[in-house]
Amino acid sequence: MKLSDFDYELPKELIAQFPLEDRTSCKMEVLNKENKTIEHKYFYEIINYLNEGDTLVLNDTKVIPARILGERKTGAKIEVFLLKPLANNHWSCLIKNSRRLKENEIIEISESLKIKIIKKDEVELLYEGDIYDILEKTGKTPLPPYIEREAEEKDKENYQTVFAKNLGSSAAPTAGLHFDKETLKKIEEKGIKIAYITLTVGLGTFLPVKTENVLEHKMHKESYEITKENAKIINETKGKIVAVGTTVVRTLEATYKKYGKIIDCVDETDIFIYPPYEFKVVDKLITNFHLPKSTLIMLVSAMVGKDFTFEAYKEAVDKKYRFFSYGDCMLIE
């Protein structure tokens, strides 16, 4: 299986740079995986595709202001993208122009935060108080690189789901961005259960695949948690399990693969889902449109088949859908 098999052409102007004002008004391409049919709807119609007895599973992770800008003693500007907390205030990270930096060098971020360079992909945060409070004041929303603008104050709200709860992610579970509180209320009123998992979105989600042989790609581990209450809701589902986003798919499928069922656990996963794959838990998927050659488009291909996936993507391009984090979405049923 070759990486080039998962490529497609996308006009740059279709990459959404800003979200729509109304979260629920984005377009929704509906794929029927059995009949291989495609419909074009709007997200506010999602309620029509969910039935009493179904369970909607959401990732309630909360994005931190993980992009921090600092200055060396020389005056040179340094950008650090925090990815994952490690032990003793150390964080894995991405650093622009890390070749220039020296081990143990101190970078000033603000009066309340400094960082010490441990190595090119790890720093120690030096601070007093609550690090998340400090990052809220000094950090910026970690918009992905294909959004070619500086983060604005509005992005702190826009690049966060309305149900975000557990701090730690360096990227949003973007399929969840389309829900507002009113839509979630209507879903519950229809007799659909809502369950939550927490997968801390990090490098594993957006690290590019660099090997032409897809099977040689190694996923980075990401932490997740399922509580006892939410495991019970998922296990007692009478209808379909509807995953909101690829992070939910990976959490549920990884848990089943390891334990043979959904249980309450704190764990981590590097599961890599690509075709062919037999899904054990997830029946339906709400997801955004993904980058060419990404592990996420491979996951979608595993669910509906590679040829049908790229037929749907071509149709979305032809109909001028908006792509990626702030873009439109797809429902696979």
Buried (B, 14 or more C-beta within 10 A) or exposed (E): BEBEBBEBEBEEEBBBBEBBEEBBEBBBBBBBBEEEEBEEBBBBEBBEBBBEEBBBBBBBBBBBBBBBBBEBEEEEEBEBBBBBBBEEBBBBBBBEEBEEBEEEBEBBBBEBBBBBBBEEEBBBBBBEEEBEEBBEEBBBBBBBEBBEEEBEEEBBEBBBBBBBEBBBBBBBBBBBBBBBEEBBEBBEEBEBBBBBBBBBBBBBBBBEBEEEEBEEBEBBBBBBBBBEEBBEBBEEBEBBBBBBBBBBBBBBBBBBEEEEEBBEBEBBBEBBBBBEBEBEBBBBBBBBBBBBBBBBBBBBBBBBBBEBBBBBBEBBBEEEBBBBBBBBBBBBB
